[in-house]
C-alpha cells in the first residue's frame, strides 16, 4: 500500500507529518486530508483561532505533492456563502 504524508500549512509554518499513513490510493488520501482539515478547523474555531489560509498538503513517500486540501474548501456551502456576503 502507498504511504502518504499529511503536512499542515498555516500562514507562518509547515508542520510535517513524519510518520505517514498507508492508504490504498490517492482518493483515500484525499478523504483522509478532508477529515483532518475538518477536525483541525473545528478545534481551531472552538479555541477562538482564525484558521483561514491553512491547508493539508498531501505528499507521497518521495516528497512529491499529490494534493492540497484548503480548510476553506471543507466548510459547508452555507457557511461559505455567508462569509462571502460579509
Number of C-alpha atoms within 10 A of each C-alpha: 8 13 17 29 25 26 18 22 18 14 10 8 9 14 13 14 15 9 10 17 17 13 14 12 12 17 11 13 24 20 12 18 26 19 14 18 24 18 12 17 22 15 13 13 11 9 9 9 11 10 19 12 12 21 26 26 23 24 21 18 12 9 10 11 13 14 17 18 21 21 23 17 13 15 15 9 10 9 10 13 11 9 9 8 6 5
